[in-house]
Amino acid sequence: MLRVEAVIFASAEPVTRETLARVVGRDCSIDLLIDDLREELRSRPYELVSVAGGWQHRTRSRYADAIRASSASTRGGAAPLSEFEAMVLMAVGYFQPVTRGELSKIFGKEVSRDTIGALRSAGFLASGPRSPTPGAPYTYVTTKHFLSSFGMETLRDLPDLERLEDAGLLSRQALEESATAAPESDVLEE
């Protein structure tokens, strides 16, 4: 159990089941070890969470104010994003694989290459398959770093899309319309 905890503690990224099996052997029950570790950490200011296909130590949210007040540098976490970058990232999460042109239709304004580049540089986006639309524009998908940074195991952990649509934050209809009528700007994209 202590070897598993040491590996997870030392890693900046979530540690996968396969990695832990190499540490303790394939005959060992990883799930039971994780359960024992979670119980052991119950009274500690940090916990063991399942994110992005692995496990990672995370500070419990009730200690966030203390950590901020300390001004101590922390590892990991989400890079600071503008409100528009965060919205673009959220749209990619829901509609991936999605082209830049489709994103522009969703928001009703141009999503620049700089915005996509910033999200790629932060490690949140990667290139997806080429779109089957004329010109075969690039598509974008989220990464494991995206999942880890926002504390999600899978994309199924994203908030309910219908509630976001009801709040007027996203429009599934705009994306569906863009898929049926590819604009000329998509043809020459990147």
N, C-alpha and C positions, 0 to 999 in steps of 0.2 A: 504494500500500500504506500509506503514512504517513497519508493522508487517512482511510482506513478505520480505522486504529488510533486516530487522534485522535478520531474520532466515537465509537467504542466506549469509549475511555478517559473521555471527557467525560460520557457518559450514565450516569445512575443506574439506568436500566432496560435490559433486553436490547434490542439494536438489531436490527431485522428486516432481512431480505434486501431488501425494497422500499426501505427507507431508505438502505441502502448502495448500491443501484443508482442512486438519485438523486444520490448523492455522486460515484460514479465512472463512471456511464453504464451503460446497459443492455447494451452490447456487451462489457463487461468481465466476466470470470469471477469471481464472488464467491467460489466455492469454492476456486479456486486462490489468490486473495488471502488467504483465511483460512488455508489450508494454509501459505503462505509466512510469514504472521504467527506462526502456532504454532511453526514451525521457528525463527524469529528469537527468540522468547521462551523457547525451551527452557532456557536457562541462567539465566533470570530468576526471581525469587521469586513471580511471578504468571504466570497463563496465560490463554489465551482459551478460554472454554467455551461450549458451545451449550446454552442454557436458555430455556424458555418461548417458543419460536419465534423466537429471535434469538441474538445473541452478546454476551458480557459478559466483562470482565476480572475474574478472581477470584484471590485469593491462594492459593498452593499450600498444601495442608493441613499440610505439614511445618513451616510457619512460624506455625501457629496459636498455639503456646505463646509465641513471641516477641511476637506482636501482643498477646496477653492480658497479658503481663508489662509491656508498655509503657503500658498503660491509655489508649492513644490511641483517640479516638473513630473509629469506622468507619462507612462508609455501607452502607445496605442490610442484608441479612441478615434472619433471622427474628426477629420480636418475641418477647419472653419469654412463654411460655405455661405455664399450670398443666398438670399431668399429665392432668387430665380434659379440658381444652381441646384438648390435643394429640391425645388419643384421639378426641374428637369430630371434629376436623379430619381425622384419618386415616380415620374411618368415612365422612365425606362424600366424601373422595377416592375411596374404593372403591365406594360405593353410589349416587353421585349420578345423577340428582337425587333427593334424599331429604328427607322431611318431618321436622319436629322430633319428631312422634309416633313415626315409624319409628326415629329415633335413640334415643328413650327406650326403645323395646322392645329395641333392640340392647344397650343398657347395663343394662337391668333397673332403671333409675331415671330420674327426670325429667331431661331436658336443658332447662335453663331458657332463657328468652328472653335473659337476661343473658349466658349462655354464647355463644349465637348472635350476640348484639350485639357482644360482645368480638371474636369472630372476624371479623365483618363490619368492625368499626372498624379492625382490624389489616390489612384488605385481603385476607384469605385466602378469604372467602366472599362470594358474591353470590346474589341471588334467581334461582332457576331457573323453569321453567314451573310453572303451578299443577298440583297433583296431580289426576288424573282420579277420585280417590276422593270420596265424598260430602263436601260442604262445600268442596271444592277448596282444601285447605290449601296454603300456600306450600311450595315445595321450595327446597333450597339446593344450590349447586354451588361448586366451587373456582374460583379466578381465576388469571390469568397471574402475579400477584404471588405466589401460593402456589407455583406451579411454580418461579419464579425464586428465591424465598427458600430453597427446599429443594433447589435445584440439579437440577431435572428439566426435560427437554425437553418431555415429554408425560406424561400419567397412566400410560402403559405403563411408566414408570420406577419406579413404586411397587413396593415389595417384593412378592414372591409371596404372594397372599392365602391360599392353602392352608397355607403355613407359619405364617402368623399365626393361622389357625384352629386348627391343630394345637397351637400354643402357648397356646390359650385366650384370645387377645386380641380376636378378633372372631367373630361368629356370623352366617353367611349365612342359616342356618335361621330365626333370629329375624326378620330382615328379610323373608324370603319369607312367613312367617306373618303379619306385620303388613300386607303388601300384600293378602292375601286377606281379612283381617278388620279393617277400619278401625275403631278404637275411637271412642267418642263424643267423647273429648277432641280428636281430630283434626278433627272436624267444626267445632268452634268456634275452632280454632287461628288466632291472629292475625287 
